[in-house]
Amino acid sequence: MQDIKPLIATPRVKTIQRAALAMLVLAGVINYVDRATLAVANPLIRGDLGLSIADMGYLLSAFLWAYAFAQLPTGAMVDRLGPRLLLTCGLSAWSLAQLLGGLVQSFTQFFGARVLLGIGEAPQFPTGARVVRDWFNPRDRGLATGIFNCASSLGTAIAVPLLTWLMLSFGWRAMFAAMGIAGLLMAGVWFLNYRNPGDIALTSDETLYRTQGDPPGERTRVTWREWKLLFRFRTTWGMILGYFGCIYLTWIYTAWLPGYLEIERHMSVKFTGIAGAIPFAWGVVGGVSGGYLADVLVRWGVSPVNSRKYPAALFLTGTAACTVAAAFVSSNTLAIAFISASLFLVYCTSTCAWALSSVAAPTNCTASIGAMQNFGGYLGGALAPTVTGLIVQSTGTFVPALVVGALIGVASAASYLFIVDQPITARDMDALSDPAALPLPAR
């Protein structure tokens, strides 16, 4: 029997892991705070630039659509060029977009800045998935994924109070500039401190810890042929469709929670600021908890893919149930409780989804399949605010909009459960490239 000692990370690897996760969380918080700058400064920007509400809607959507479509090439670039370079470039690009946002004088200029923001932010989470795949053993990747993924809910929770203080103290243009400078500093910290595994002379035990449990024959860099082949596997499509509902539900709350509490629940603006932060605080807990559960299941003998897809399906179904409950309860306190449960469960789902990307494909395709999944998710994210707004406008209530979101969530949960299959291996991809050489995979 093989000695399990190599499965324990050496002190040097543990230091690299902790530093990488700390930097990913900090960069992720900046990422999500930057997304909120336009929403927080909405009234002042409209007044200063003479923009209509419809114009602001276009600006808000510009980021989401650019972010969604930038995922596809970005994932392959992370796998090809490595996390160190791609996240440095991404941080620099989106921070430049923030600086430009503080200088714009017209709708067209602002639209361009928001598109650049979406493109620049695209490498953040595919990079995180690849870093976890590169530096953590499969049984440790769930919690690590939860830690870097919790930055999304943590950043959302602190964005409004932080940005409001900056805006009221220094003006909205200075608020944009401050966040741009913070991002550029973070880009320098990442580039100077993070190293790809190939840049370090690792011992045999360190290499074994990183790779034991992964399928044999793994490669380092993705090719264009391999990237295209990922779309021919049902597991890839199950992840894309599954994440669509996860991010759709997330963005219903991200975009509409304050409005829902004010319009539907008749809460004051002051109380809404407090009540609206509570669910996202639970989202931080959920993000970490989902990853921890995935690791526990692996240690209990559940396969790496099943330890992610089954909880993701369960959590997403629970999110849908809590969303419907929040829509129909009459008590505001119960509504906040169910919304908090929804955010807790949807961030559990999100972490399981990103953890799935670290075990569902060959090593050299980790960021690629994660970015494909995120592309599907942010198609849902881009549609959610618009669809919700149209339903509320036509019906006068949020109830049917929340029910629609719940139904989409259930359908996506079924995608995880029934479409995601076995992990895609290098052998499977070779079989598709040369069907005569190997049996065709049933993935």
DRENDO-1510 file (C-alpha; in Angstrom, 1 decimal, always signed):
<recs>
REC; n; res; u; v; w
REC; 1; MET; +0.0; +0.0; +0.0 .
REC; 2; GLN; +1.3; +3.4; -0.9 .
REC; 3; ASP; +2.4; +5.7; +2.0 .
REC; 4; ILE; +0.0; +8.6; +2.5 .
REC; 5; LYS; +2.7; +10.9; +3.7 .
REC; 6; PRO; +3.2; +12.5; +0.3 .
REC; 7; LEU; -0.5; +13.6; +0.5 .
REC; 8; ILE; +0.4; +16.1; +3.3 .
REC; 9; ALA; +1.5; +19.5; +2.0 .
REC; 10; THR; +5.1; +20.5; +3.0 .
REC; 11; PRO; +5.5; +23.7; +5.0 .
REC; 12; ARG; +6.7; +25.5; +1.8 .
REC; 13; VAL; +3.6; +24.4; -0.2 .
REC; 14; LYS; +1.3; +25.4; +2.7 .
REC; 15; THR; +2.9; +28.8; +2.7 .
REC; 16; ILE; +2.3; +29.1; -1.0 .
REC; 17; GLN; -1.3; +27.9; -0.6 .
REC; 18; ARG; -2.1; +30.4; +2.1 .
REC; 19; ALA; -0.5; +33.3; +0.3 .
REC; 20; ALA; -2.2; +32.5; -3.0 .
REC; 21; LEU; -5.6; +32.2; -1.3 .
REC; 22; ALA; -5.1; +35.4; +0.6 .
REC; 23; MET; -4.3; +37.3; -2.6 .
REC; 24; LEU; -7.2; +35.7; -4.5 .
REC; 25; VAL; -9.6; +36.8; -1.8 .
REC; 26; LEU; -8.3; +40.3; -1.7 .
REC; 27; ALA; -8.4; +40.6; -5.5 .
REC; 28; GLY; -11.9; +39.0; -5.5 .
REC; 29; VAL; -13.2; +41.6; -3.0 .
REC; 30; ILE; -11.8; +44.4; -5.2 .
REC; 31; ASN; -13.4; +42.7; -8.2 .
REC; 32; TYR; -16.8; +42.8; -6.6 .
REC; 33; VAL; -16.5; +46.2; -5.1 .
REC; 34; ASP; -15.5; +47.6; -8.5 .
REC; 35; ARG; -18.7; +46.0; -10.0 .
REC; 36; ALA; -20.8; +48.0; -7.6 .
REC; 37; THR; -19.3; +51.5; -8.2 .
REC; 38; LEU; -21.8; +52.4; -11.0 .
REC; 39; ALA; -24.8; +51.2; -9.0 .
REC; 40; VAL; -23.8; +53.1; -5.8 .
REC; 41; ALA; -23.1; +56.3; -7.7 .
REC; 42; ASN; -26.1; +55.9; -10.1 .
REC; 43; PRO; -28.0; +59.1; -9.1 .
REC; 44; LEU; -25.0; +61.4; -9.0 .
REC; 45; ILE; -23.7; +60.1; -12.3 .
REC; 46; ARG; -27.0; +60.6; -14.0 .
REC; 47; GLY; -27.2; +64.1; -12.7 .
REC; 48; ASP; -23.6; +65.1; -13.7 .
REC; 49; LEU; -23.6; +63.5; -17.2 .
REC; 50; GLY; -27.3; +64.0; -18.0 .
REC; 51; LEU; -28.0; +60.3; -18.5 .
REC; 52; SER; -31.5; +58.7; -18.4 .
REC; 53; ILE; -32.5; +55.7; -16.4 .
REC; 54; ALA; -32.4; +53.7; -19.6 .
REC; 55; ASP; -28.9; +54.8; -20.2 .
REC; 56; MET; -27.9; +53.5; -16.8 .
REC; 57; GLY; -29.5; +50.2; -17.6 .
REC; 58; TYR; -27.4; +49.9; -20.7 .
REC; 59; LEU; -24.2; +50.7; -18.7 .
REC; 60; LEU; -25.1; +48.1; -16.1 .
REC; 61; SER; -25.7; +45.5; -18.7 .
REC; 62; ALA; -22.5; +46.4; -20.7 .
REC; 63; PHE; -20.4; +44.9; -17.9 .
REC; 64; LEU; -22.3; +41.7; -17.6 .
REC; 65; TRP; -22.4; +40.9; -21.3 .
REC; 66; ALA; -18.7; +41.7; -21.8 .
REC; 67; TYR; -17.8; +39.7; -18.7 .
REC; 68; ALA; -19.8; +36.7; -20.0 .
REC; 69; PHE; -18.4; +36.5; -23.5 .
REC; 70; ALA; -14.8; +37.3; -22.3 .
REC; 71; GLN; -14.9; +34.1; -20.2 .
REC; 72; LEU; -14.5; +31.8; -23.3 .
REC; 73; PRO; -11.1; +33.0; -24.5 .
REC; 74; THR; -9.9; +34.0; -21.0 .
REC; 75; GLY; -10.1; +30.5; -19.6 .
REC; 76; ALA; -8.0; +29.1; -22.4 .
REC; 77; MET; -5.5; +31.9; -21.9 .
REC; 78; VAL; -5.2; +31.2; -18.2 .
REC; 79; ASP; -4.5; +27.5; -19.0 .
REC; 80; ARG; -2.1; +28.5; -21.8 .
REC; 81; LEU; -0.1; +31.3; -20.2 .
REC; 82; GLY; -0.6; +30.7; -16.4 .
REC; 83; PRO; -2.4; +32.4; -13.5 .
REC; 84; ARG; +0.5; +34.7; -12.7 .
REC; 85; LEU; +0.4; +36.6; -16.0 .
REC; 86; LEU; -3.3; +36.5; -16.7 .
REC; 87; LEU; -4.5; +37.7; -13.4 .
REC; 88; THR; -1.9; +40.5; -13.5 .
REC; 89; CYS; -3.2; +41.6; -16.9 .
REC; 90; GLY; -6.8; +41.3; -15.8 .
REC; 91; LEU; -6.3; +43.3; -12.6 .
REC; 92; SER; -4.4; +46.0; -14.6 .
REC; 93; ALA; -7.1; +46.1; -17.3 .
REC; 94; TRP; -10.1; +46.4; -14.9 .
REC; 95; SER; -8.3; +48.9; -12.7 .
REC; 96; LEU; -7.6; +51.0; -15.7 .
REC; 97; ALA; -11.3; +50.8; -16.5 .
REC; 98; GLN; -12.1; +52.1; -13.1 .
REC; 99; LEU; -9.7; +55.0; -13.4 .
REC; 100; LEU; -11.2; +55.8; -16.8 .
REC; 101; GLY; -14.7; +55.7; -15.2 .
REC; 102; GLY; -13.7; +58.6; -13.0 .
REC; 103; LEU; -12.7; +60.6; -16.0 .
REC; 104; VAL; -15.5; +60.0; -18.5 .
REC; 105; GLN; -17.6; +62.9; -19.9 .
REC; 106; SER; -20.2; +61.1; -22.0 .
REC; 107; PHE; -22.3; +57.9; -22.2 .
REC; 108; THR; -20.1; +56.5; -25.0 .
REC; 109; GLN; -17.0; +56.9; -22.9 .
REC; 110; PHE; -18.6; +55.3; -19.9 .
REC; 111; PHE; -19.9; +52.4; -22.0 .
REC; 112; GLY; -16.4; +51.7; -23.2 .
REC; 113; ALA; -15.1; +51.8; -19.7 .
REC; 114; ARG; -17.7; +49.3; -18.5 .
REC; 115; VAL; -16.9; +46.9; -21.4 .
REC; 116; LEU; -13.2; +47.1; -20.5 .
REC; 117; LEU; -14.2; +46.4; -16.8 .
REC; 118; GLY; -16.0; +43.2; -17.9 .
REC; 119; ILE; -13.2; +42.0; -20.0 .
REC; 120; GLY; -10.6; +42.8; -17.4 .
REC; 121; GLU; -12.5; +41.0; -14.6 .
REC; 122; ALA; -13.0; +37.8; -16.6 .
REC; 123; PRO; -9.7; +36.0; -15.5 .
REC; 124; GLN; -10.4; +36.3; -11.7 .
REC; 125; PHE; -12.3; +33.2; -11.0 .
REC; 126; PRO; -10.9; +30.9; -13.8 .
REC; 127; THR; -7.5; +31.9; -12.3 .
REC; 128; GLY; -8.7; +30.9; -8.9 .
REC; 129; ALA; -9.8; +27.5; -10.2 .
REC; 130; ARG; -6.4; +26.9; -11.9 .
REC; 131; VAL; -4.5; +28.0; -8.8 .
REC; 132; VAL; -6.4; +25.5; -6.6 .
REC; 133; ARG; -5.8; +22.8; -9.2 .
REC; 134; ASP; -2.1; +23.6; -9.4 .
REC; 135; TRP; -1.4; +23.8; -5.6 .
REC; 136; PHE; -3.9; +21.6; -3.8 .
REC; 137; ASN; -4.5; +17.8; -3.7 .
REC; 138; PRO; -8.0; +16.8; -4.9 .
REC; 139; ARG; -9.2; +16.1; -1.3 .
REC; 140; ASP; -8.2; +19.7; -0.3 .
REC; 141; ARG; -9.6; +21.6; -3.2 .
REC; 142; GLY; -13.2; +22.1; -2.1 .
REC; 143; LEU; -12.4; +24.2; +1.0 .
REC; 144; ALA; -9.7; +26.1; -0.9 .
REC; 145; THR; -12.3; +26.9; -3.6 .
REC; 146; GLY; -14.7; +28.0; -1.0 .
REC; 147; ILE; -12.2; +30.4; +0.5 .
REC; 148; PHE; -11.4; +32.2; -2.8 .
REC; 149; ASN; -15.0; +32.1; -3.9 .
REC; 150; CYS; -16.3; +33.7; -0.7 .
REC; 151; ALA; -14.8; +36.9; -2.0 .
REC; 152; SER; -17.8; +37.4; -4.2 .
REC; 153; SER; -20.3; +37.6; -1.3 .
REC; 154; LEU; -17.8; +39.4; +1.0 .
REC; 155; GLY; -17.1; +42.0; -1.7 .
REC; 156; THR; -20.8; +42.5; -2.3 .
REC; 157; ALA; -21.5; +42.8; +1.5 .
REC; 158; ILE; -18.9; +45.6; +2.0 .
REC; 159; ALA; -19.2; +47.4; -1.3 .
REC; 160; VAL; -22.2; +49.6; -0.5 .
REC; 161; PRO; -20.9; +51.0; +2.8 .
REC; 162; LEU; -17.3; +51.4; +1.6 .
REC; 163; LEU; -18.3; +53.0; -1.7 .
REC; 164; THR; -20.9; +55.3; -0.2 .
REC; 165; TRP; -18.3; +56.6; +2.3 .
REC; 166; LEU; -15.8; +57.2; -0.4 .
REC; 167; MET; -18.4; +58.9; -2.6 .
REC; 168; LEU; -19.8; +61.2; +0.1 .
REC; 169; SER; -16.3; +62.0; +1.4 .
REC; 170; PHE; -14.5; +62.7; -1.9 .
REC; 171; GLY; -17.0; +62.5; -4.8 .
REC; 172; TRP; -18.0; +59.8; -7.2 .
REC; 173; ARG; -15.1; +60.4; -9.6 .
REC; 174; ALA; -12.5; +60.1; -6.7 .
REC; 175; MET; -14.3; +56.9; -5.7 .
REC; 176; PHE; -13.7; +55.4; -9.1 .
REC; 177; ALA; -10.1; +56.6; -9.0 .
REC; 178; ALA; -9.4; +55.2; -5.5 .
REC; 179; MET; -10.7; +51.7; -6.5 .
REC; 180; GLY; -8.6; +51.9; -9.7 .
REC; 181; ILE; -5.4; +52.6; -7.7 .
REC; 182; ALA; -6.2; +49.8; -5.3 .
REC; 183; GLY; -6.6; +47.4; -8.1 .
REC; 184; LEU; -3.3; +48.4; -9.7 .
REC; 185; LEU; -1.5; +48.0; -6.4 .
REC; 186; MET; -3.1; +44.5; -6.1 .
REC; 187; ALA; -1.8; +43.6; -9.6 .
REC; 188; GLY; +1.7; +44.4; -8.5 .
REC; 189; VAL; +1.3; +42.4; -5.3 .
REC; 190; TRP; +0.1; +39.4; -7.3 .
REC; 191; PHE; +2.8; +39.6; -10.0 .
REC; 192; LEU; +5.6; +40.0; -7.4 .
REC; 193; ASN; +4.5; +37.2; -5.0 .
REC; 194; TYR; +2.7; +34.5; -6.9 .
REC; 195; ARG; +4.5; +31.8; -8.9 .
REC; 196; ASN; +3.2; +29.0; -11.2 .
REC; 197; PRO; +4.3; +25.5; -10.2 .
REC; 198; GLY; +6.7; +25.4; -13.2 .
REC; 199; ASP; +8.6; +28.4; -11.9 .
REC; 200; ILE; +9.6; +26.6; -8.7 .
REC; 201; ALA; +11.9; +23.6; -8.2 .
REC; 202; LEU; +9.5; +21.3; -6.4 .
REC; 203; THR; +10.6; +18.2; -4.5 .
REC; 204; SER; +9.1; +14.8; -5.5 .
REC; 205; ASP; +6.9; +14.8; -2.4 .
REC; 206; GLU; +5.6; +18.2; -3.3 .
REC; 207; THR; +4.8; +17.2; -6.8 .
REC; 208; LEU; +3.1; +14.0; -5.6 .
REC; 209; TYR; +1.0; +15.9; -3.1 .
REC; 210; ARG; -0.2; +18.2; -5.9 .
REC; 211; THR; -1.1; +15.5; -8.4 .
REC; 212; GLN; -1.9; +12.3; -6.6 .
REC; 213; GLY; -5.5; +11.4; -7.3 .
REC; 214; ASP; -5.6; +13.2; -10.7 .
REC; 215; PRO; -6.0; +11.0; -13.8 .
REC; 216; PRO; -2.7; +9.9; -15.4 .
REC; 217; GLY; -1.3; +11.5; -18.5 .
REC; 218; GLU; -2.1; +15.1; -17.5 .
REC; 219; ARG; -0.6; +17.9; -19.5 .
REC; 220; THR; +0.4; +21.4; -18.6 .
REC; 221; ARG; -0.9; +23.7; -21.4 .
REC; 222; VAL; -4.1; +23.6; -23.3 .
REC; 223; THR; -4.2; +23.5; -27.1 .
REC; 224; TRP; -6.9; +25.1; -29.3 .
REC; 225; ARG; -7.9; +21.6; -30.3 .
REC; 226; GLU; -8.4; +20.5; -26.7 .
REC; 227; TRP; -10.3; +23.6; -25.9 .
REC; 228; LYS; -12.8; +23.0; -28.7 .
REC; 229; LEU; -13.2; +19.3; -27.8 .
REC; 230; LEU; -14.5; +20.3; -24.3 .
REC; 231; PHE; -17.8; +21.3; -26.0 .
REC; 232; ARG; -18.3; +17.8; -27.2 .
REC; 233; PHE; -18.7; +16.3; -23.7 .
REC; 234; ARG; -22.0; +16.2; -21.8 .
REC; 235; THR; -20.2; +17.1; -18.5 .
REC; 236; THR; -19.2; +20.5; -20.0 .
REC; 237; TRP; -22.8; +21.3; -21.0 .
REC; 238; GLY; -24.2; +20.1; -17.7 .
REC; 239; MET; -21.9; +22.5; -15.9 .
REC; 240; ILE; -22.8; +25.4; -18.3 .
REC; 241; LEU; -26.5; +24.8; -17.9 .
REC; 242; GLY; -26.2; +24.2; -14.1 .
REC; 243; TYR; -24.4; +27.4; -13.5 .
REC; 244; PHE; -26.8; +29.4; -15.5 .
REC; 245; GLY; -29.5; +29.0; -12.8 .
REC; 246; CYS; -27.0; +29.5; -10.0 .
REC; 247; ILE; -25.9; +32.9; -11.2 .
REC; 248; TYR; -29.4; +33.9; -12.4 .
REC; 249; LEU; -30.7; +33.5; -8.9 .
REC; 250; THR; -27.6; +35.2; -7.5 .
REC; 251; TRP; -28.1; +38.3; -9.7 .
REC; 252; ILE; -31.8; +38.6; -8.9 .
REC; 253; TYR; -30.7; +39.3; -5.4 .
REC; 254; THR; -27.5; +41.3; -6.3 .
REC; 255; ALA; -29.4; +43.6; -8.7 .
REC; 256; TRP; -32.8; +43.8; -7.0 .
REC; 257; LEU; -32.6; +43.1; -3.3 .
REC; 258; PRO; -32.6; +46.7; -2.2 .
REC; 259; GLY; -35.4; +47.5; -4.6 .
REC; 260; TYR; -37.4; +44.5; -3.5 .
REC; 261; LEU; -37.1; +45.4; +0.1 .
REC; 262; GLU; -38.2; +49.0; -0.5 .
REC; 263; ILE; -40.9; +48.3; -3.1 .
REC; 264; GLU; -42.4; +45.0; -2.1 .
REC; 265; ARG; -41.6; +45.0; +1.6 .
REC; 266; HIS; -42.0; +48.8; +2.1 .
REC; 267; MET; -38.8; +49.1; +4.2 .
REC; 268; SER; -37.1; +52.4; +4.7 .
REC; 269; VAL; -34.0; +53.2; +2.7 .
REC; 270; LYS; -32.0; +53.3; +6.0 .
REC; 271; PHE; -33.3; +49.9; +7.2 .
REC; 272; THR; -32.8; +48.4; +3.7 .
REC; 273; GLY; -29.0; +49.1; +3.9 .
REC; 274; ILE; -28.8; +47.0; +7.1 .
REC; 275; ALA; -31.3; +44.3; +6.0 .
REC; 276; GLY; -29.8; +43.9; +2.6 .
REC; 277; ALA; -26.3; +43.2; +4.0 .
REC; 278; ILE; -27.4; +40.3; +6.2 .
REC; 279; PRO; -28.1; +37.8; +3.4 .
REC; 280; PHE; -24.7; +38.4; +1.7 .
REC; 281; ALA; -23.0; +37.9; +5.1 .
REC; 282; TRP; -24.6; +34.5; +5.1 .
REC; 283; GLY; -23.4; +34.1; +1.5 .
REC; 284; VAL; -19.8; +34.3; +2.8 .
REC; 285; VAL; -20.5; +31.4; +5.2 .
REC; 286; GLY; -22.2; +29.4; +2.5 .
REC; 287; GLY; -19.2; +29.8; +0.1 .
REC; 288; VAL; -16.8; +28.3; +2.6 .
REC; 289; SER; -19.2; +25.7; +3.8 .
REC; 290; GLY; -19.9; +24.3; +0.4 .
REC; 291; GLY; -16.2; +23.7; -0.3 .
REC; 292; TYR; -15.7; +22.1; +3.1 .
REC; 293; LEU; -18.6; +19.6; +2.5 .
REC; 294; ALA; -17.1; +18.7; -0.9 .
REC; 295; ASP; -13.8; +17.8; +0.8 .
REC; 296; VAL; -15.5; +15.8; +3.5 .
REC; 297; LEU; -17.4; +13.7; +0.9 .
REC; 298; VAL; -14.1; +13.0; -1.0 .
REC; 299; ARG; -12.5; +11.8; +2.3 .
REC; 300; TRP; -15.5; +9.6; +2.9 .
REC; 301; GLY; -14.9; +7.9; -0.5 .
REC; 302; VAL; -17.3; +9.8; -2.8 .
REC; 303; SER; -15.8; +10.4; -6.2 .
REC; 304; PRO; -14.4; +13.9; -6.7 .
REC; 305; VAL; -17.1; +14.7; -9.4 .
REC; 306; ASN; -20.0; +13.3; -7.4 .
REC; 307; SER; -18.8; +15.1; -4.2 .
REC; 308; ARG; -19.4; +18.4; -6.1 .
REC; 309; LYS; -22.4; +17.7; -8.4 .
REC; 310; TYR; -24.7; +16.1; -5.9 .
REC; 311; PRO; -24.4; +18.9; -3.3 .
REC; 312; ALA; -24.6; +21.5; -6.1 .
REC; 313; ALA; -28.0; +20.0; -7.2 .
REC; 314; LEU; -29.2; +19.8; -3.6 .
REC; 315; PHE; -28.2; +23.3; -2.7 .
REC; 316; LEU; -29.6; +24.9; -5.8 .
REC; 317; THR; -32.9; +23.1; -5.3 .
REC; 318; GLY; -32.9; +24.5; -1.7 .
REC; 319; THR; -32.2; +28.0; -3.0 .
REC; 320; ALA; -35.2; +27.7; -5.3 .
REC; 321; ALA; -37.4; +26.6; -2.4 .
REC; 322; CYS; -36.2; +29.4; -0.1 .
REC; 323; THR; -36.7; +31.9; -2.9 .
REC; 324; VAL; -40.4; +30.9; -3.3 .
REC; 325; ALA; -40.9; +30.9; +0.5 .
REC; 326; ALA; -39.4; +34.5; +0.6 .
REC; 327; ALA; -41.8; +35.5; -2.1 .
REC; 328; PHE; -45.0; +34.4; -0.3 .
REC; 329; VAL; -44.4; +34.9; +3.4 .
REC; 330; SER; -46.0; +38.0; +4.9 .
REC; 331; SER; -43.5; +38.7; +7.6 .
REC; 332; ASN; -40.5; +40.9; +6.7 .
REC; 333; THR; -38.4; +39.1; +9.3 .
REC; 334; LEU; -39.2; +35.7; +7.7 .
REC; 335; ALA; -38.6; +37.1; +4.3 .
REC; 336; ILE; -35.1; +38.2; +5.3 .
REC; 337; ALA; -34.5; +34.8; +6.9 .
REC; 338; PHE; -35.5; +33.0; +3.7 .
REC; 339; ILE; -33.4; +35.3; +1.6 .
REC; 340; SER; -30.5; +34.7; +3.9 .
REC; 341; ALA; -31.0; +31.0; +3.5 .
REC; 342; SER; -31.2; +31.5; -0.3 .
REC; 343; LEU; -27.9; +33.3; -0.4 .
REC; 344; PHE; -26.2; +30.8; +1.9 .
REC; 345; LEU; -27.3; +27.9; -0.3 .
REC; 346; VAL; -26.6; +29.6; -3.7 .
REC; 347; TYR; -23.1; +30.4; -2.6 .
REC; 348; CYS; -22.7; +26.8; -1.5 .
REC; 349; THR; -23.7; +25.9; -5.0 .
REC; 350; SER; -21.3; +28.3; -6.6 .
REC; 351; THR; -18.4; +26.9; -4.6 .
REC; 352; CYS; -19.3; +23.4; -5.5 .
REC; 353; ALA; -19.5; +24.4; -9.2 .
REC; 354; TRP; -16.0; +26.0; -9.1 .
REC; 355; ALA; -14.7; +23.0; -7.2 .
REC; 356; LEU; -16.2; +20.8; -9.9 .
REC; 357; SER; -14.1; +22.6; -12.5 .
REC; 358; SER; -10.9; +21.5; -10.7 .
REC; 359; VAL; -11.8; +17.8; -11.1 .
REC; 360; ALA; -14.0; +17.6; -14.2 .
REC; 361; ALA; -11.3; +18.0; -16.9 .
REC; 362; PRO; -7.6; +17.4; -17.4 .
REC; 363; THR; -5.3; +19.7; -15.6 .
REC; 364; ASN; -4.4; +21.8; -18.6 .
REC; 365; CYS; -8.2; +22.5; -19.2 .
REC; 366; THR; -9.1; +23.5; -15.6 .
REC; 367; ALA; -9.5; +27.2; -16.2 .
REC; 368; SER; -11.0; +26.6; -19.7 .
REC; 369; ILE; -13.9; +24.4; -18.4 .
REC; 370; GLY; -14.3; +26.7; -15.4 .
REC; 371; ALA; -14.6; +29.7; -17.7 .
REC; 372; MET; -17.1; +27.9; -20.0 .
REC; 373; GLN; -19.2; +27.2; -16.9 .
REC; 374; ASN; -18.9; +30.9; -15.9 .
REC; 375; PHE; -19.9; +31.9; -19.4 .
REC; 376; GLY; -23.2; +30.0; -19.0 .
REC; 377; GLY; -23.6; +31.4; -15.5 .
REC; 378; TYR; -23.2; +35.0; -16.6 .
REC; 379; LEU; -25.6; +34.6; -19.5 .
REC; 380; GLY; -28.1; +34.0; -16.7 .
REC; 381; GLY; -26.6; +36.8; -14.7 .
REC; 382; ALA; -27.0; +39.2; -17.6 .
REC; 383; LEU; -30.6; +38.2; -18.2 .
REC; 384; ALA; -31.8; +38.1; -14.5 .
REC; 385; PRO; -31.9; +41.9; -13.9 .
REC; 386; THR; -33.7; +42.6; -17.1 .
REC; 387; VAL; -36.2; +39.7; -17.0 .
REC; 388; THR; -37.0; +40.5; -13.3 .
REC; 389; GLY; -37.5; +44.2; -14.1 .
REC; 390; LEU; -39.8; +43.4; -17.0 .
REC; 391; ILE; -41.9; +41.0; -14.9 .
REC; 392; VAL; -42.2; +43.4; -12.0 .
REC; 393; GLN; -43.1; +46.2; -14.4 .
REC; 394; SER; -45.9; +44.2; -16.1 .
REC; 395; THR; -47.3; +42.6; -12.9 .
REC; 396; GLY; -46.6; +45.2; -10.2 .
REC; 397; THR; -45.1; +42.6; -7.9 .
REC; 398; PHE; -41.9; +40.7; -7.4 .
REC; 399; VAL; -43.6; +37.4; -6.6 .
REC; 400; PRO; -43.8; +36.0; -10.2 .
REC; 401; ALA; -40.3; +37.1; -10.9 .
REC; 402; LEU; -39.0; +35.2; -7.9 .
REC; 403; VAL; -41.0; +32.1; -8.9 .
REC; 404; VAL; -39.5; +32.3; -12.4 .
REC; 405; GLY; -36.1; +32.4; -10.9 .
REC; 406; ALA; -36.8; +29.4; -8.7 .
REC; 407; LEU; -38.0; +27.4; -11.7 .
REC; 408; ILE; -34.8; +28.2; -13.5 .
REC; 409; GLY; -32.9; +27.1; -10.5 .
REC; 410; VAL; -34.6; +23.8; -10.3 .
REC; 411; ALA; -34.0; +23.2; -14.0 .
REC; 412; SER; -30.3; +24.0; -13.5 .
REC; 413; ALA; -30.1; +21.7; -10.5 .
REC; 414; ALA; -31.4; +18.9; -12.7 .
REC; 415; SER; -28.6; +19.7; -15.2 .
REC; 416; TYR; -26.0; +19.0; -12.5 .
REC; 417; LEU; -27.8; +15.9; -11.4 .
REC; 418; PHE; -28.5; +14.3; -14.8 .
REC; 419; ILE; -26.2; +15.8; -17.4 .
REC; 420; VAL; -22.9; +16.1; -15.6 .
REC; 421; ASP; -21.3; +12.7; -15.9 .
REC; 422; GLN; -17.8; +11.3; -15.4 .
REC; 423; PRO; -14.7; +13.5; -15.4 .
REC; 424; ILE; -13.2; +14.2; -18.8 .
REC; 425; THR; -9.7; +12.7; -19.1 .
REC; 426; ALA; -6.8; +13.3; -21.5 .
REC; 427; ARG; -7.5; +9.8; -22.9 .
REC; 428; ASP; -11.1; +10.8; -23.7 .
REC; 429; MET; -9.9; +13.8; -25.6 .
REC; 430; ASP; -7.4; +11.8; -27.5 .
REC; 431; ALA; -10.1; +9.3; -28.4 .
REC; 432; LEU; -12.2; +12.1; -30.0 .
REC; 433; SER; -9.1; +13.3; -31.9 .
REC; 434; ASP; -8.4; +9.9; -33.3 .
REC; 435; PRO; -11.5; +7.6; -32.9 .
REC; 436; ALA; -9.7; +4.7; -34.6 .
REC; 437; ALA; -7.0; +4.6; -31.9 .
REC; 438; LEU; -9.1; +4.5; -28.8 .
REC; 439; PRO; -12.7; +3.7; -27.8 .
REC; 440; LEU; -15.0; +6.7; -27.9 .
REC; 441; PRO; -15.8; +8.1; -24.4 .
REC; 442; ALA; -19.3; +8.2; -22.9 .
REC; 443; ARG; -18.8; +11.3; -20.9 .
</recs>
